[in-house]
């Protein structure tokens, strides 16, 4: 082994080119690399894309083994992290086991976090048990990762076991661990236990409040959410955007919606476009288009989501012409539609049976260069049929490379409604050939088509 040490500090600082420089230097058979340089190279590698990270990581790992430094716990921990981020869990375990008795909290935590990241949550608990049996007490990051594994799988029994451990090692009041415990209990539907943990945290932060408030909202306890929101205000902690978005998206009654809107007005977050868009969607959901329109009009900067959400609200609440009018106004503002917008507005044209607007918007879609997806294709079929053009609908249907049950059902209903029962039955046979399973709506279409063909003597 060469005794010369290769450790240019500038190489480590310039992380964008460090690994590439290392590869070039190794081709020239430069000798040993210093530990700080190896660490810098690995960190640079860890920040790269998946494909680059794994290729470069293996190259550096090979050099580390060649120089007999694979047992360095700090280097090993970074390698575990690189391999787990690259979905190479077996390689991460190999490095971890190779560290032997030199493993520390960082290396244990890197592998546990790797298991969670790669959807192997059950292995987390085995490793945690092994860790405890070896007399190593888990720290906050390890407990947070383990609780995340419990939350992902909704494992209440394992969560309680971890809760006991947290209490035993006196981390119950730790805000990071406490927040994750609240989240796990809330996800499992045990809101009383989530609230107890919330009360035990000595220095609650905005995340603590958001988790408990959203937990109540998610499980339909909206009054509890609003009471916690009011308590939060009394404790001089202003709610943030996350607080309101979680409640708005779970809100299930118009009465609660108005109370929530009043809270948002007091918080001065009403001008935030994301909060405003959620409110527009909430009011549209309850058919309160005037309220939705007021929120929209008061937003200082409406974005594409604002316009599309209001269009969807108008269309779903039997005002498709209102949606079409919004679409043209949006274009005048210089906002370009996306696939979701086109899907919504084309469907609105079909509802309104307005072929002129439909033809203009379809032409605009073609000129926009946006490739239609299934949702747009289905909207085009629906609109052509509602505007009385079976030929146009079938043309779109045949051109669709991907079709779902809605595509087939819409076209078959179109044939049945226009008394083209033989065409409908032929399409049903074609559908069966591509293994599309009919639902109740489709079966009713089949019965209707058969009924129009069979006429008793």
N, C-alpha and C positions, 0 to 999 in steps of 0.2 A: 504494500500500500504506500502510496506516495506521501511524503511528509510535508509537501508544500500545501499551504492553505489558501483556498480561493474564496475571498470574502469581500468583494467590492460593495461598500455600503450604498453607493448610488444605484446599484442594481436592485437592491431591496426597496428603495424609496420609489423607484419608477415601476410600480406594480404592473402597468400595462405591458411592459416589454420584458419583465424579469424572467418569466418562464422560458420565453423564446431565446433570451440571452443564455440561460442555463443550458438549453439544448445545444446551442452552437458551441458553447465552451466544452461540453462533454464530448462532442464530436472531435474536439482537438485534444482530448484526453488530459484535461487540466485536473490536478489532484484534488485533495480533500476540500470539502465545502464546510465553512464554519457553521456552528449551530445557529447563530442569529440569522445567517443567510438562508439556511434551510427553513427556518421558521417563517422568514419573510417570503420565501418562494412558495411555501405551502399556503400562506394566507392569500397571496396573490392568485394562486391556483384556485382557492376556495371561492374567490369572487368572480370567477369566469363562468361561462355558460356550461350546461351539463356535459356536452360532448367534449369540450376543451378540458374541463375540470377533471374528468375521469382519465383521459389519455395522459394529460400532463401529471396528474397525481400519481399514476402508476409509474411513470418515468422517474419522478423524484423518489418515490418509495423504493424503487429498485436501487437507486444510488445510495439511499439510507441503509438498506440491507447490506449492500456491497461494502459499506464502510463500518458495519457492525453497530449502527446506532438505532436499530429498530426498537431497542428496549428503553429509549428515552421517553419518559411519560408525557412530557409536554408535546414533543413531536408526534408521539403515538395518538394523543388526544385529537390533534388537528387532523391526522390521517383518518381517524374514526369518523370525524365530522364530514370530511370530504367524501368518503365512501358512502356514508348514509345519505348525504344530499344527492349523490349520484345514483341512488337506489341500489347500491351494491352492498347490501346488508351483510352478506356472508363475508366479504372482504373486511368490513368494519369489525365484525366479530373476531376474525382471524387476528387483526391487529390488537384488539382488546385482550384476547386470551394470551397473546404473545408478551404482553406487559407483565404478566405474572403477578407477584406480590407488590410490584411498583405502582399498581393502579391507584389513582387518587380520585377525589370527588369529580374532577373535570372529566376524566376518562369514563367513569361510571355514568355521569350525566350525559356525555356525548352519545353513548350507545342507547341509553334510555330514550333520549330525544330522537335518535335515529329510528327507533322502533315506532314511536308515535308518528313521526313524519311519513313513514312508509306503510302505515296501516297495519302494523303488527302489535297492536296494543296488548294482547294477552301475554306476550313475551316480556312486556314491561314488568309485570307483577312477579314473574319468576326471577327476573334479574334483581328486582328490588328486595325480594326475600333473601336471595343469595348475598346481596350487599349487607343486609342487616345481620345475617348469620356470621358474616366475617367481621362483625363488630364495628361497621362503618355507619355512622349516623347520616341519613340523607339531609341535604341542605335545601334551601328554598327553591332553586331552579329544578332540582330533581323531583321535589314534591309537586311543584306546579305541572311538570311534564306528566307525572304519574296521574294526577287528578284530571288532566286533559284526556288521558287515555280512558279514564272512567267515564268522563262526560261523552266522549265519542261513542262509546258502546252502551251508555245509560246503565252502568253497573253500580247499583245502589249499595249492594253488600260490600263490594270492594271499596267504595267511597267511604263507607262508615269505618271500615278497617283502617283506611288511611287517616281518617279524621281522628280516630283513637291514637294513632301514632303521632299525629301533629300535636294533639293535646299533651301526650306523654313527653315530647321533647320541647314543650313550651313554645310552640309557634302559632298558637290559636289567634293571637292578636296581630300577627304579621299580615300586612295588608295584601301582599302579593299572593300568599297562600290562601288567605281568607277569601279574596275575590274569586279564586278558582273554585274553592269549596262552595261558595254561594252559587256559582255558575253550574256546578255539577248537580247540586240538590235541586236547583230550579229546572234544569233539563230533565231530571228524573221525576219532576212533578211534586217534590216534597218541599213546598214553599215555606211551611212552618219551620223546618230545619234550616232552610236557606236564610230565613229571617233571624233565627237565633245566632247563626254565624255572623251575619251582618252586624248585629248588636254587640258581638264580642270583639269586633275589630276596634282597636283603640283610636286609630287615626284613619278614618275612612276617607277615600278619595272619590273623585267623580266616577271612576270605573265601578267602585262598590255600589254607588247609588244607581248607576245605569243598569247594572246586572240585575239587582233586585226589582227595580221598576219594570224592566222589560220582562223579567220572569213572571211577575204578576200579570202583565198585559198578555203575554203569550198564552197563559193558561186561562184567560177570560176574566181575571179578577181586576177589572178596569178601575173600579172605585178605589181599590187598594193602591193601584198605580198612581192615581191622581192624588190620593192622600199622602203618599210618599213624596210626590212631586211638590206638594204644598209644604210638607215638613222640610224638605230640602231647601226651599226658598226661605223658610223661617230660620234655618241654621246658616243663612247667608252664603250658601253655596249655589251659584247660578247654574241652572241646567245648560247643557250644551246641545249641539245639533244631534248627537247620538242619542241623548236622552229622549228627545221628542220623536225622532224617526222611529225608534223602537215601539213607542206607544201608538203613534199614528198608524203604522202598518198593521197593528194588531187590533185596533179599535173596532168594536162590533155594534155600536149603537149611535144614532144621531145625537142623542142627549149627551153622551160622553164626548162626542166629537166637538160639540159647542164648548164644553168645559175646557177641553184640551186647547182649542183655538184661543180661548181667553188667556190661558196660561202662556201660550206662545206669544200673544200680543204683549203681555207684561214683560216677557223676557227679551223683547226687541229682536228676536230671531225671525220675525215674520218676513223680513226682506231677503232671507237666505233662500236661494233658488231651490236647493234640495229639499228644505223643509216646506217651501211653498208648493213644490211639485207633489210632495206626499199629501199635503192638505187638499190640493186639487183632486187627486185620485180618491181621497177619502170622501169628499163631498159628492163627487160623481158617482161613487159606489152607492151612496144613499139617494141618488137621484136629485140631489140639491144643486142643480146646474147654475142657478143664480149665485149661490155662495161660492161655487167652484170658479165661476167667471170673475167674481170680485177679487178672490185671491190671485188669480191669474193677472188681472188688470193692475193690481197693486204691486206686483213683482217689478223691481227696477230693471232687471235684466232677464227676460224670459229666454230660456234655451230651447233646443229641439225637444227635449223631454217635456217641458212645460206645454208646448204647442200640441205635441202628440197625445199627451195625457188628457188634455181638454177635448181634443178631437175624438178620442176613444169614448170619453164620457158622454159627449153629445150623441155619438152614433149608437152607443149601447142604451141610451135613454130616449130612443125614438125621435131623435132630431138629427137625422143624417145630413140634411141640408145645412144645418148649423156647422157641422163638421167640415163640409165641403167649403163653406164660406171661410172658415178658419184656415183651411189649407191654402187657399189663394192669397189670403192676407199674410200668411207666413212666408210665402214665396216673395211677396212684395218687400218684406223686411230683409230679404237676402239670406234666409235660413234654408239650407238644403235638406230635403227629407232623406231618411234612411229606409232600410227595408221595413222596419216596424211601422213607420209613418205610411209608407205606400200600402202595406197590407191593410192597415186601418181604413185609409181613405178610399181605397178601391172597394172595400166591403161596404162602406157608407154609400158609395155610388150605386151599388147593387140594391141596398135597402131603399134608396130614394127612387130606384128605377129611372135614373137620370142618365140616359145614354150619351148626351152631349158632353157632360162633365166627365163621364167615365172614359169616353173616347179620348178627350184631351189629356186626362191624367195618365191613361195607358200610354199614349204617345210620348208624354213627358218622361215616363218610366223608361221607355226604350231609349230615348235620347240621353238619359242620365248616365247610362253605362252600367247601372246596377244590375247584377245578375239575379233574376228572380229566384227566391227559395220556395220551399213547399208552401209556406204561409201566403206568399204573394200569389203563387199559382192557384191555390185554393180560392183566394179572394177574386181572382180574375174569372175563374170558372163560375163562381157564385154570381158575380155581377153580369157576366154574359147571359147566364140563364135568366136572371131576373129582368134583364133588358130584352128578353125574348129571342136571343140568338143561340140556338142549340149548336149551330155550326161553329160559331166562335168559341163556345165553351169546349166543344170536343177537340178543336184545334189546339187549344191551350193544354187540355188534358193529355193529348197524345204527345205533345212536345215535352212534357215534364219527365225528366229522367228519374226523379224520386217522387213517389206518391205514397201518401199514408191513407188511413181509413177514411179520413174526412174527404180526401180527394175523390175516392171511389164513391162514397156515399152521396156527396154533392152532385156528381155527374149522374148517378143512378136515379136520385130523386128528381133531377131535371128531366130525364127521359120519362119517368112515371108521371110527373105533373103535366107534361106535354103529350100524354097518351101515346108515348112511343115505347110500349111495354116490351116488345120483342128486342129492341135495342137495350133496354134495361136488363133483361134476362141474359142477353149475350155478354154484357159487361160484368154481370154477376159471375158468369162462368169464367171469364178472363181473370177476374179477381181471385177466384179460387185457385187458378193455376199458379198464381204468384204467392199463395199461402197467406192471404190477408183474411183474418178471422172476422166475420160480421158481428156487429153488436145488435142491441134491441132495435135501434133506429133502422139499421139496414134490413133486419128481418121484416119490419113493418112495410118497408119499400118493396121487398120481394113479394109479400102477400098482396100488396096493392097492384103490382105489375101482373101477378098471376090472375087476380080477380078481374082485371080489365080484358085479359085474353080469353078466359073461360066464360062462355055464355051458354047457360043450360037450354036444352031444346024445349 
